[in-house]
Amino acid sequence: MTTGTPAAGPDDFFVCDFFAASPKHDLASLEHPLFSLATRPDRRILNYTHNDVAVTVTPSVKGRATIFDADILIFCISQLMAALNAGRVVSRQLTLTAHDLLLATGRETSGDAYRRLKEAFERLAGTRITTNIVTGEREITTGFGLIERWEIVRKTRAGRMVSVSVTLSEWIYRAVMARSVLTLSRGYFGLRKPLERRLYALARKHCGQQASWRVSVEVLLKKSGSASPRRVFRAMLRDIMARDSLPEYQFREEPGDIIAVTRRDIVVDEVAGLALAPETLEEARRLAPGADVYALEAEWRRFAARRPPKNADAAFLGWLRKKAM
């Protein structure tokens, strides 16, 4: 464990009780198309290779886990990271309140929402992945479910789940313990089209805090995991670009069948003189061990934009030191 936090024993469990935890997702899920974009049961086996990465995703009879099912993993990862940052003991086995999960991921709390949540757990447990993706600096070709097991711990008299026990796969848990995660915009949960969510995930991973990321439509189609033909995918992409509703990032077409992804705040940052040097971010990691320095940077930008400092790097580090006191 990289944090110095004592490991929980095999029979221990972690209670999800961080109500304002920042949403976070593991890097592998952001970069590679592990989740189905279909809105109906997807029982196709996905075989994906890119550079040195190979992934095979095999669905159960319930279908492949969808990009909306992944909200459960995002909630669990967010809770674990909040606990690690607070110095708490964590475990692969989590106990969570279904109502909290639904609220945190922007869902209704109707009876139908609880039924769909149960179906999501079933697809996550049934979907099997074989891959050589590195998590926690270890490359192992292995097969696993996205969650190892789940069970309803407590129900209402009407049979609605109240609390749920979830055991994450060792693969996902290792990524969390290695802090191989990124913070997502809360606006992510408001995206209702599967492709919108997938495009945001790719932008978050590949553009991140850079000014821009450029990718061909062909590679974007491959990395998205969409089963649509290229012409249909391009049409859907143009429709999303026309609505321009993705949080944090903007997509636009460039000559040569290239898509340019830029951060929405980059123009404001350049004008305000708020760009930070890489060395400053490294110092921020030292001052705030375990924290998401990019989330801190975004918070400081909003604060500093009202009165731009002469020296952005010094001002950011000064602000961070005061925040840590």
Secondary structure as the mmCIF struct_conf table of DSSP 4:
data_model
#
loop_
_struct_conf.conf_type_id
_struct_conf.id
_struct_conf.beg_label_comp_id
_struct_conf.beg_label_asym_id
_struct_conf.beg_label_seq_id
_struct_conf.end_label_comp_id
_struct_conf.end_label_asym_id
_struct_conf.end_label_seq_id
BEND BEND1 THR A 3 THR A 3
HELX_LH_PP_P HELX_LH_PP_P1 THR A 5 GLY A 9
TURN_TY1_P TURN_TY1_P1 PRO A 10 ASP A 11
STRN STRN1 PHE A 14 VAL A 15
TURN_TY1_P TURN_TY1_P2 PHE A 19 ALA A 20
HELX_LH_PP_P HELX_LH_PP_P2 ALA A 21 PRO A 23
STRN STRN2 LYS A 24 ASP A 26
HELX_RH_AL_P HELX_RH_AL_P1 LEU A 27 GLU A 31
BEND BEND2 HIS A 32 HIS A 32
BEND BEND3 PHE A 35 PHE A 35
STRN STRN3 SER A 36 SER A 36
BEND BEND4 THR A 39 ARG A 40
HELX_LH_PP_P HELX_LH_PP_P3 ARG A 44 ILE A 45
STRN STRN4 LEU A 46 HIS A 50
TURN_TY1_P TURN_TY1_P3 ASN A 51 ASP A 52
STRN STRN5 VAL A 53 THR A 58
STRN STRN6 SER A 60 SER A 60
TURN_TY1_P TURN_TY1_P4 VAL A 61 LYS A 62
STRN STRN7 GLY A 63 GLY A 63
HELX_LH_PP_P HELX_LH_PP_P4 ARG A 64 ALA A 65
STRN STRN8 THR A 66 THR A 66
TURN_TY1_P TURN_TY1_P5 ILE A 67 ASP A 69
HELX_RH_AL_P HELX_RH_AL_P2 ALA A 70 ASN A 85
TURN_TY1_P TURN_TY1_P6 ALA A 86 GLY A 87
BEND BEND5 ARG A 92 ARG A 92
STRN STRN9 GLN A 93 THR A 97
HELX_RH_AL_P HELX_RH_AL_P3 ALA A 98 ALA A 104
TURN_TY1_P TURN_TY1_P7 THR A 105 GLY A 106
BEND BEND6 SER A 110 SER A 110
HELX_RH_AL_P HELX_RH_AL_P4 GLY A 111 GLY A 126
STRN STRN10 ARG A 128 THR A 131
STRN STRN11 THR A 135 THR A 135
TURN_TY1_P TURN_TY1_P8 GLY A 136 GLU A 137
STRN STRN12 ARG A 138 ARG A 138
STRN STRN13 THR A 142 GLY A 145
BEND BEND7 LEU A 146 LEU A 146
STRN STRN14 ILE A 147 LYS A 155
TURN_TY1_P TURN_TY1_P9 ARG A 157 ALA A 158
BEND BEND8 GLY A 159 GLY A 159
STRN STRN15 MET A 161 LEU A 168
HELX_RH_AL_P HELX_RH_AL_P5 GLU A 170 MET A 177
TURN_TY1_P TURN_TY1_P10 ALA A 178 ARG A 179
STRN STRN16 VAL A 181 THR A 183
HELX_LH_PP_P HELX_LH_PP_P5 LEU A 184 SER A 185
HELX_RH_3T_P HELX_RH_3T_P1 ARG A 186 GLY A 190
BEND BEND9 LYS A 193 LYS A 193
HELX_RH_AL_P HELX_RH_AL_P6 PRO A 194 HIS A 206
TURN_TY1_P TURN_TY1_P11 CYS A 207 GLN A 209
BEND BEND10 GLN A 210 ALA A 211
STRN STRN17 SER A 212 SER A 216
HELX_RH_AL_P HELX_RH_AL_P7 VAL A 217 SER A 224
TURN_TY1_P TURN_TY1_P12 GLY A 225 GLY A 225
BEND BEND11 SER A 228 SER A 228
HELX_RH_AL_P HELX_RH_AL_P8 ARG A 230 ARG A 243
TURN_TY1_P TURN_TY1_P13 ASP A 244 ASP A 244
BEND BEND12 PRO A 247 GLU A 248
STRN STRN18 TYR A 249 GLU A 254
TURN_TY1_P TURN_TY1_P14 PRO A 255 ASP A 257
STRN STRN19 ILE A 258 ARG A 263
TURN_TY1_P TURN_TY1_P15 ARG A 264 ASP A 265
HELX_RH_AL_P HELX_RH_AL_P9 ILE A 266 ALA A 272
TURN_TY1_P TURN_TY1_P16 GLY A 273 GLY A 273
HELX_RH_AL_P HELX_RH_AL_P10 PRO A 278 LEU A 287
BEND BEND13 ALA A 288 ALA A 288
TURN_TY1_P TURN_TY1_P17 PRO A 289 GLY A 290
BEND BEND14 ALA A 291 ALA A 291
HELX_RH_AL_P HELX_RH_AL_P11 VAL A 293 ALA A 304
TURN_TY1_P TURN_TY1_P18 ALA A 305 ARG A 306
BEND BEND15 ARG A 307 ARG A 307
BEND BEND16 LYS A 310 LYS A 310
HELX_RH_AL_P HELX_RH_AL_P12 ALA A 312 ALA A 324
#
